Amino acid sequence: MNRRTILGVIAAAGLCLAHPVQAQDVTLNLHQFLPAQANVPKLILDVWADAIEADSDGRIQINRFPSMQLGGVPPELMDQAIDGVADIIWTVVGYTPGRFPRTEVFELPFFVSDAAAASSAYWQMYERHMRDTEFRDVHVLGTWVHGPGVIHSQAPITAPEDMTGVKARGASRMVNQLLGELGATPVGMPVPAIPEALSKGVVDAVTIPWEVTGGLKVPELVSNHTEFEGNMLYTLTFVLAMNPDSYAALPDDLKAVVDANSGLEFSVNAGRIQQDADAPARAVAVARGNTITTITDPSDWVAKTAPIYTAWIAEMEAKGIDGQALIDEAKALMAAHGN
């Protein structure tokens, strides 16, 4: 080796010592069903992923795949996380009916009043009751709910009897039960199918929170919206979950980065962000001149949907789960939030 070659090798070695190669760098794929510009990916998932990348000094890279770009349909997302098709998924828990029964406590009608409080209770009850049961095959990063569920319809809906015979989209087993008790014909479908279903008359109404309506152009497809004061007509449960092997493969310091950006605080913040995003989306419907009916006294609606509680408690009992205890615990945790 000549002198120039030797000096080059020494310089390269010194450079490696000054800037050691990060042999443990990892790339994770995050898969979800909404378009990239929708509120949840834009305001929650991307912010979370950006924080992971920054806090890991770039040693973790999270590739984001919206709109089911890795293949499959939304109800398959949980199994994609379990099977390792995706490293991380975000999904509606109710897209797989009956598979995660304890989460349904937060989807009972007129049960939740605040998304942040419910998301806090949801995470705490996940840790106590769900980590080693229904979620034992995934590593859960966050659990939250959205803001008040709203009925968006072709015809005005001002009373429970107006729901009779209405073909209404529901996102989960519990929401479909709610619609059935109100006399509607429930039609289950994931969010991305809503615009086509409305435009083709497959459904007459859809149940989604305000914040989702903008990306789906719902205020352009229907002109009536029914919202409720006080406790929510319904809400849905979400989960951000990671393949357990992908998590286990991380070195301890990178696990700590993921952990620090996940859990209770993240879950509460996610629920709050989704609920706060309702107001700007609602303003779009107002600007279009759509009719918004606000139910200030939902007592008739509460009475019509009350049998869902009795039926759900009986279903939980058949599964060996104390449904009434879950209801009581969720109520107590939501009431304690912020105190």
C-alpha positions in Angstrom: 0.0 0.0 0.0 1.4 3.4 -0.9 1.4 6.4 1.5 -1.7 8.0 0.0 -3.7 4.7 0.3 -2.6 4.3 3.9 -3.6 7.8 4.8 -7.0 7.3 3.1 -7.7 4.2 5.2 -6.7 5.9 8.4 -8.9 8.9 7.6 -11.8 6.6 6.8 -11.4 4.7 10.1 -11.3 8.0 12.0 -14.5 9.1 10.3 -16.2 5.9 11.3 -15.1 6.4 14.9 -16.4 10.0 14.9 -19.7 9.0 13.2 -20.3 5.3 14.1 -22.6 3.4 11.8 -25.9 2.8 13.4 -26.2 -0.9 12.9 -29.6 -1.0 14.7 -31.4 1.5 12.4 -34.9 0.2 11.5 -37.7 1.1 9.0 -41.3 0.5 10.1 -44.3 0.5 7.9 -47.5 2.2 9.2 -50.7 1.1 7.4 -54.2 2.7 7.7 -57.4 3.2 5.8 -57.8 6.9 5.5 -56.4 9.2 2.8 -53.2 10.9 3.9 -54.8 14.4 4.0 -57.6 13.2 6.4 -57.5 14.6 10.0 -56.3 11.5 11.8 -53.2 10.8 9.7 -52.5 14.5 9.3 -53.0 15.6 12.9 -52.3 12.4 14.9 -50.5 9.6 13.1 -48.0 11.8 11.1 -47.3 13.9 14.2 -46.6 10.7 16.2 -44.4 9.2 13.5 -42.5 12.4 13.1 -41.8 12.6 16.8 -40.6 9.0 16.8 -38.2 9.7 14.0 -36.9 12.9 15.6 -36.5 11.5 19.1 -34.6 8.5 17.7 -32.2 10.9 15.9 -33.4 9.3 12.6 -32.5 5.8 13.7 -36.2 4.9 13.2 -37.9 5.7 9.9 -41.6 5.2 9.7 -43.0 4.8 6.2 -46.7 5.8 6.0 -49.1 3.9 3.8 -52.6 5.5 3.7 -55.8 4.3 2.0 -54.8 0.6 2.4 -51.9 1.0 0.0 -50.3 -2.2 1.3 -53.3 -4.1 0.2 -56.3 -5.7 1.9 -59.4 -4.1 3.3 -59.8 -2.2 6.6 -61.2 -5.1 8.6 -58.0 -7.0 7.9 -55.7 -4.4 9.5 -55.5 -6.0 12.9 -54.5 -9.3 11.4 -51.9 -7.5 9.3 -50.3 -6.2 12.5 -50.5 -9.7 14.1 -49.1 -11.4 11.0 -46.4 -8.8 10.3 -47.8 -7.6 6.9 -47.4 -4.2 8.5 -45.3 -3.2 11.4 -47.9 -0.7 12.7 -51.6 -0.2 12.0 -54.3 2.2 13.0 -57.9 0.9 12.8 -61.4 1.0 14.1 -61.7 -1.8 16.6 -65.3 -2.4 15.6 -64.3 -3.3 12.1 -63.9 -6.9 13.5 -67.2 -7.3 15.3 -67.2 -9.2 18.6 -63.4 -9.8 18.6 -62.6 -7.2 21.2 -65.7 -7.2 23.4 -64.4 -5.1 26.3 -63.8 -2.1 24.1 -67.5 -2.0 23.3 -68.3 -0.5 26.7 -67.2 2.9 25.2 -69.5 2.4 22.2 -72.7 2.1 24.2 -75.3 4.8 23.3 -75.3 8.1 25.2 -72.4 6.8 27.4 -69.5 9.1 26.6 -69.5 12.8 27.0 -65.9 13.7 26.2 -63.4 12.0 23.9 -60.3 12.8 26.0 -61.9 11.5 29.2 -63.1 8.3 27.4 -59.7 7.8 25.8 -58.0 8.0 29.2 -60.4 5.5 30.7 -60.0 3.3 27.6 -56.2 3.1 28.0 -56.4 2.4 31.7 -58.9 -0.3 31.2 -56.8 -1.7 28.3 -53.9 -2.1 30.8 -56.1 -3.7 33.4 -58.4 -5.9 31.4 -57.4 -6.1 27.7 -53.7 -6.3 27.3 -53.5 -10.0 28.1 -56.9 -10.9 26.7 -58.2 -9.6 23.4 -55.1 -7.6 22.5 -52.6 -10.3 23.6 -51.3 -10.8 20.0 -50.3 -7.2 19.3 -48.3 -4.5 21.1 -50.7 -1.6 21.6 -49.4 1.9 21.3 -52.6 4.0 21.8 -56.3 3.6 22.4 -58.8 6.4 21.9 -62.3 7.4 20.7 -63.6 10.2 18.5 -65.9 13.0 19.3 -69.8 12.9 19.1 -71.3 10.7 16.5 -73.6 12.6 14.1 -76.3 11.4 11.7 -75.8 12.8 8.2 -78.9 12.2 6.1 -80.7 12.9 2.9 -84.0 13.7 4.7 -84.3 15.7 8.0 -84.1 13.6 11.1 -85.5 15.4 14.2 -87.0 12.5 16.2 -86.4 8.8 16.7 -89.4 7.9 14.5 -87.7 9.7 11.5 -85.2 6.8 11.5 -87.8 4.2 10.6 -86.8 2.4 7.4 -83.8 4.6 6.8 -80.8 2.7 5.3 -78.1 4.0 7.6 -74.4 3.2 7.5 -72.9 2.0 10.8 -69.2 1.4 11.6 -69.4 -1.2 14.3 -71.6 -3.9 15.8 -72.7 -1.6 18.5 -73.6 1.3 16.2 -75.6 -1.1 14.0 -77.5 -2.2 17.1 -78.2 1.4 17.9 -79.5 2.0 14.4 -81.6 -1.1 14.6 -83.2 0.0 17.9 -84.1 3.3 16.3 -85.9 1.5 13.5 -83.3 2.0 10.8 -81.9 -0.6 8.5 -78.2 -0.8 9.5 -75.7 -1.1 6.7 -72.1 -1.9 7.8 -69.3 -0.5 5.8 -65.8 1.1 6.4 -65.4 4.9 6.1 -63.8 4.9 2.6 -67.0 3.3 1.1 -69.3 6.2 2.3 -69.1 8.6 -0.6 -70.0 6.0 -3.2 -72.7 4.5 -1.0 -74.4 7.9 -0.6 -74.1 8.9 -4.2 -75.5 5.6 -5.5 -78.3 5.5 -2.9 -77.0 2.4 -1.2 -77.6 4.3 2.1 -79.8 7.2 3.0 -77.8 8.3 6.0 -74.4 7.7 7.6 -73.1 7.9 11.2 -69.7 9.6 11.5 -68.3 12.4 13.6 -68.1 15.8 12.0 -64.3 15.7 11.6 -64.4 12.9 9.0 -67.0 14.6 6.8 -64.7 17.0 5.0 -62.4 14.4 3.4 -65.4 12.4 2.3 -67.3 15.4 0.9 -70.4 14.4 3.0 -71.8 17.9 3.2 -72.0 17.9 -0.6 -73.7 14.5 -0.7 -76.4 15.2 2.0 -78.0 18.4 3.2 -79.2 17.3 6.7 -77.2 16.7 9.9 -78.5 15.7 13.3 -76.3 16.2 16.4 -76.9 15.8 20.1 -76.2 17.9 23.2 -74.9 16.2 26.3 -73.7 12.6 26.1 -72.8 11.3 22.6 -75.2 9.4 20.5 -72.3 7.0 20.0 -68.5 7.0 19.6 -66.1 4.4 18.1 -62.9 2.9 19.6 -59.6 3.1 17.8 -56.3 1.4 18.3 -52.8 2.0 17.1 -51.0 -1.3 17.3 -47.6 -2.8 16.5 -46.5 -6.2 15.4 -45.0 -7.7 18.6 -42.0 -9.1 16.8 -41.3 -5.7 15.2 -41.4 -4.1 18.7 -39.3 -6.9 20.3 -36.6 -6.5 17.6 -35.9 -2.9 18.6 -32.9 -2.3 20.8 -33.8 -1.1 24.3 -33.1 2.6 23.7 -35.4 2.6 20.6 -38.1 0.8 22.5 -37.8 3.6 25.1 -38.4 6.2 22.3 -41.5 4.3 21.1 -42.8 3.9 24.7 -42.2 7.6 25.5 -44.4 8.6 22.6 -47.2 6.1 23.3 -49.5 5.1 26.1 -51.9 7.2 28.2 -50.9 10.7 27.4 -50.7 10.0 23.7 -54.2 8.3 23.8 -55.8 11.2 25.6 -54.3 13.7 23.3 -55.4 11.8 20.2 -59.0 11.7 21.4 -58.9 15.4 22.2 -57.4 16.2 18.8 -60.1 14.3 16.9 -62.9 15.9 18.9 -61.4 19.4 18.4 -61.3 18.7 14.7 -65.2 18.5 14.6 -65.7 22.3 14.7 -63.9 23.3 11.5 -65.7 20.4 9.6 -69.1 21.4 11.0 -68.4 25.0 9.8 -68.2 23.7 6.2 -71.7 22.3 6.4 -72.9 25.6 7.9 -71.3 27.6 5.1 -73.0 25.4 2.5 -76.4 26.3 4.0 -77.1 22.7 5.1 -79.7 22.0 7.8 -78.2 21.1 11.2 -80.7 19.9 13.8 -79.4 19.9 17.4 -81.3 17.6 19.7 -81.2 19.4 23.1 -83.4 16.9 24.9 -82.5 13.3 23.7 -84.6 11.6 26.3 -86.8 9.8 23.7 -83.6 8.6 21.9 -82.1 7.4 25.2 -85.3 5.5 26.0 -85.4 3.8 22.6 -81.8 2.6 22.8 -81.8 1.6 26.5 -82.3 -2.1 25.7 -78.8 -2.2 24.2 -77.4 -2.0 27.7 -79.3 -5.0 28.9 -78.5 -7.1 25.8 -74.8 -6.1 26.0 -74.4 -7.1 29.6 -76.0 -10.4 28.9 -73.7 -11.0 25.9 -70.7 -10.2 28.1 -71.9 -12.5 30.8 -72.1 -15.3 28.2 -68.4 -14.6 27.4 -67.5 -14.8 31.1 -67.1 -11.0 31.3 -68.7 -8.8 33.9 -70.2 -6.1 31.6 -71.9 -4.1 34.4 -68.5 -3.9 36.2 -66.9 -2.5 33.0 -69.7 0.1 32.7 -69.2 1.1 36.3 -65.4 1.3 36.0 -65.6 3.3 32.7 -68.0 5.8 34.2 -65.8 6.3 37.3 -62.6 6.7 35.2 -64.2 9.2 32.9 -65.6 11.2 35.8 -62.2 11.2 37.4 -60.4 12.5 34.3 -59.0 16.0 34.9 -59.8 16.0 38.6 
